[in-house]
Amino acid sequence: MFPDKKMLQKSTGCPVEVFDEIPSTNDYAKELIKSGESSLRIVVAKNQTGGHGRGDKRFFCYDGGIYMSIIIPKERVLIHANILTSAVAAAVCRALRGTACVPAEIKWVNDIYLHGKKICGILAIDAGGAYIVGIGVNAKPAEFPDEIRATAAALDYEGDLNLLAAQIIKNLFSALTEAPERIINYCREHSFTLGKSVEYLQNGILHFGIAEILFPDGTLGVRKSNGTLDILSSGEVSVKPIT
């Protein structure tokens, strides 16, 4: 049975709230913080009816995914906030490679890809008294909507989702105190983005270039055709293979 509250609490060593269905684990975590809760806490759902990513972007959810938000007190985060999303991506990628045994890769800055398609989205936000880390993994096979069918995929994971979720959480806790250079090196080694042609928006203008370097602070260096290097600290990039 997923999510199993007792199993997750025992595996992670911290309070866990579980739901069969909830509009959004991130929104629920935000409400907890507004009410004065800023201690370490995990919210896990079997399904979400209003899952969303950055801004107003909808995140497709279904019965067969792992949807969770972790409230992390700021004093527990020893790495710089700039690389928090990179640390989460590394934690998820390690769990998928180690527990699910798949060749997952990190698409800068907050997606996990498998065989060229998105299988996981990450959203790390500063909620004032704490950080909220939202993670959504397409774990079981799914019938994706037409608008994302060409870009989304699932793990087809046959194991216990509780074990996979617990491993992601434990990896995250470890990454919060990890040497920053180890996190960034891992993201470089398992990057889906580096070396590929990318498109991105800056000030409403579409730019093109080759993703060339991931800097120690988690920013992405993109070499444009005129030779200049754009440094991206956030935002979305579209990745296309070099032809």
Legacy VTK file of the C-alpha trace (Angstrom):
# vtk DataFile Version 3.0
C-alpha trace
ASCII
DATASET POLYDATA
POINTS 243 float
0.000 0.000 0.000
1.309 3.415 -0.948
1.743 5.712 0.792
2.445 3.767 4.006
2.793 6.294 6.825
4.420 3.956 9.364
6.933 2.598 6.875
7.889 6.061 5.621
8.248 7.464 9.141
10.409 4.530 10.193
12.599 4.798 7.097
13.088 8.566 7.199
12.971 9.224 10.938
10.665 12.229 10.690
6.920 13.027 10.776
4.964 12.056 7.658
1.443 12.958 6.569
-0.127 10.802 3.862
-3.112 11.306 1.558
-4.780 9.111 -1.023
-5.609 12.305 -2.901
-4.930 15.993 -2.331
-5.038 19.084 -4.556
-1.305 19.798 -4.102
1.229 18.631 -1.524
3.168 21.873 -2.046
0.101 24.015 -1.392
-0.663 21.967 1.719
2.920 22.455 2.936
2.602 26.207 2.351
-0.534 26.297 4.514
1.271 24.398 7.269
4.043 27.003 7.257
1.509 29.852 7.291
-0.036 28.285 10.390
3.350 28.338 12.143
4.727 24.906 11.243
8.365 25.083 10.168
9.791 21.845 11.550
10.927 18.967 9.382
7.876 17.275 7.889
6.992 15.192 4.840
3.688 15.245 2.960
3.100 12.323 0.586
0.131 11.694 -1.707
-0.956 8.867 -3.983
-2.499 11.371 -6.369
-2.943 15.121 -6.821
-5.870 16.887 -8.441
-4.146 20.269 -8.766
-0.470 19.526 -9.132
1.578 22.385 -10.532
5.166 23.322 -11.238
6.845 26.674 -11.583
4.479 29.593 -12.089
1.117 28.508 -13.483
2.409 25.370 -15.180
0.225 22.332 -14.574
1.919 19.113 -13.504
0.158 15.986 -14.771
-0.636 13.596 -11.906
-2.216 10.149 -11.772
-2.662 7.144 -9.508
0.764 5.564 -9.954
3.058 8.448 -9.210
4.983 9.609 -6.153
3.992 13.118 -5.081
5.593 14.581 -2.011
6.656 17.834 -0.407
9.280 18.111 2.291
9.303 21.035 4.717
12.938 21.679 5.607
13.936 24.151 8.343
16.581 26.489 7.009
19.052 25.542 9.738
19.072 21.976 8.338
20.331 23.207 4.959
24.097 23.638 5.094
24.538 24.166 1.363
23.925 27.538 -0.307
20.322 28.148 -1.344
21.507 28.674 -4.945
22.294 24.977 -5.325
19.341 23.573 -3.385
17.517 22.557 -6.568
20.711 20.941 -7.891
21.016 19.012 -4.622
17.430 17.775 -4.901
17.981 16.742 -8.519
21.114 14.822 -7.538
19.245 13.098 -4.689
16.390 12.001 -6.948
18.710 10.899 -9.743
20.776 8.802 -7.317
17.643 7.102 -5.989
16.296 6.329 -9.452
19.633 4.952 -10.588
20.269 2.996 -7.393
16.804 1.777 -6.397
14.907 1.739 -9.685
18.032 0.775 -11.683
17.364 3.164 -14.570
19.839 5.503 -16.347
18.176 8.704 -15.157
19.685 12.070 -16.122
19.278 15.640 -14.881
17.832 18.250 -17.213
18.910 21.632 -15.890
17.669 22.748 -13.571
14.719 20.880 -12.089
13.672 17.878 -14.208
14.777 14.255 -14.339
14.803 12.544 -17.714
14.889 8.935 -18.852
15.659 8.029 -22.465
15.026 11.610 -23.544
11.693 12.104 -21.770
10.673 13.711 -18.477
9.888 11.329 -15.624
10.176 13.695 -12.654
9.658 17.349 -11.819
11.196 19.233 -8.890
10.179 22.528 -7.311
12.189 24.011 -4.432
10.849 27.239 -2.935
11.726 29.585 -0.085
8.612 29.751 2.098
10.007 32.159 4.677
10.642 30.088 7.791
11.561 26.987 5.818
12.160 25.589 2.361
9.571 23.451 0.622
10.894 20.816 -1.748
8.250 19.345 -4.049
8.986 16.172 -5.999
6.733 14.383 -8.470
7.822 11.081 -10.040
5.994 9.209 -12.808
6.583 5.785 -11.300
4.009 3.416 -12.822
2.875 3.301 -16.472
0.460 6.077 -17.419
-1.720 7.289 -20.268
-0.363 10.797 -20.731
-2.440 13.627 -22.217
-1.850 14.432 -25.881
-0.039 17.687 -25.099
2.772 15.952 -23.174
2.774 12.456 -24.670
5.827 13.189 -26.817
7.885 14.535 -23.922
6.748 12.606 -20.809
7.463 9.053 -19.700
7.175 6.799 -16.655
9.598 4.473 -14.890
7.438 1.356 -15.182
8.694 0.617 -11.658
7.581 -2.760 -10.293
8.935 -2.350 -6.757
7.455 -0.849 -3.596
6.855 2.873 -4.096
7.380 3.418 -0.372
10.953 2.163 -0.669
11.664 4.423 -3.637
10.108 7.457 -1.935
12.056 6.782 1.267
15.324 6.490 -0.640
14.714 9.802 -2.405
14.063 11.474 0.966
17.128 9.937 2.628
19.298 10.970 -0.324
17.917 14.494 -0.026
18.745 14.722 3.669
22.307 13.624 2.904
22.648 16.119 0.051
21.668 19.023 2.329
25.005 18.681 4.127
27.091 17.446 1.194
30.110 19.285 -0.169
28.777 21.598 -2.916
31.450 20.512 -5.402
30.310 16.883 -5.079
26.716 17.872 -5.843
27.666 19.911 -8.900
30.097 17.260 -10.132
27.330 14.659 -9.926
24.981 16.947 -11.841
27.654 17.412 -14.516
28.331 13.689 -14.810
24.635 12.852 -15.174
23.518 15.878 -17.156
20.962 15.573 -19.928
21.622 19.199 -20.897
25.360 19.711 -21.259
26.686 19.455 -24.800
23.255 19.872 -26.368
21.589 22.655 -28.309
19.186 24.624 -26.130
16.563 27.328 -26.472
15.649 29.723 -23.666
13.861 32.989 -23.039
15.518 36.103 -21.615
13.473 39.277 -21.252
10.896 37.858 -23.605
13.460 37.130 -26.347
14.165 33.594 -27.563
17.874 32.682 -27.554
19.768 29.682 -28.910
23.098 28.137 -28.000
25.036 25.110 -26.789
24.893 24.239 -23.077
28.608 24.311 -22.375
29.306 24.394 -18.646
27.694 23.943 -15.252
29.362 26.355 -12.837
30.056 25.636 -9.139
27.112 27.821 -8.104
24.690 25.767 -10.233
24.355 28.306 -13.031
24.433 27.122 -16.645
26.751 28.599 -19.254
25.359 28.621 -22.799
27.632 29.433 -25.748
25.791 31.378 -28.416
26.626 31.334 -32.120
28.301 34.759 -31.864
30.749 33.355 -29.303
29.320 35.044 -26.230
28.529 33.041 -23.088
25.131 33.535 -21.468
24.943 32.522 -17.812
21.521 31.262 -16.724
20.659 31.135 -13.044
17.046 30.003 -13.386
14.259 29.520 -15.874
13.406 26.896 -18.461
15.561 25.582 -21.274
14.385 23.403 -24.136
16.937 20.777 -25.095
17.447 19.600 -28.661
20.089 17.149 -29.897
22.843 18.692 -32.006
22.358 17.787 -35.670
LINES 1 244
243 0 1 2 3 4 5 6 7 8 9 10 11 12 13 14 15 16 17 18 19 20 21 22 23 24 25 26 27 28 29 30 31 32 33 34 35 36 37 38 39 40 41 42 43 44 45 46 47 48 49 50 51 52 53 54 55 56 57 58 59 60 61 62 63 64 65 66 67 68 69 70 71 72 73 74 75 76 77 78 79 80 81 82 83 84 85 86 87 88 89 90 91 92 93 94 95 96 97 98 99 100 101 102 103 104 105 106 107 108 109 110 111 112 113 114 115 116 117 118 119 120 121 122 123 124 125 126 127 128 129 130 131 132 133 134 135 136 137 138 139 140 141 142 143 144 145 146 147 148 149 150 151 152 153 154 155 156 157 158 159 160 161 162 163 164 165 166 167 168 169 170 171 172 173 174 175 176 177 178 179 180 181 182 183 184 185 186 187 188 189 190 191 192 193 194 195 196 197 198 199 200 201 202 203 204 205 206 207 208 209 210 211 212 213 214 215 216 217 218 219 220 221 222 223 224 225 226 227 228 229 230 231 232 233 234 235 236 237 238 239 240 241 242
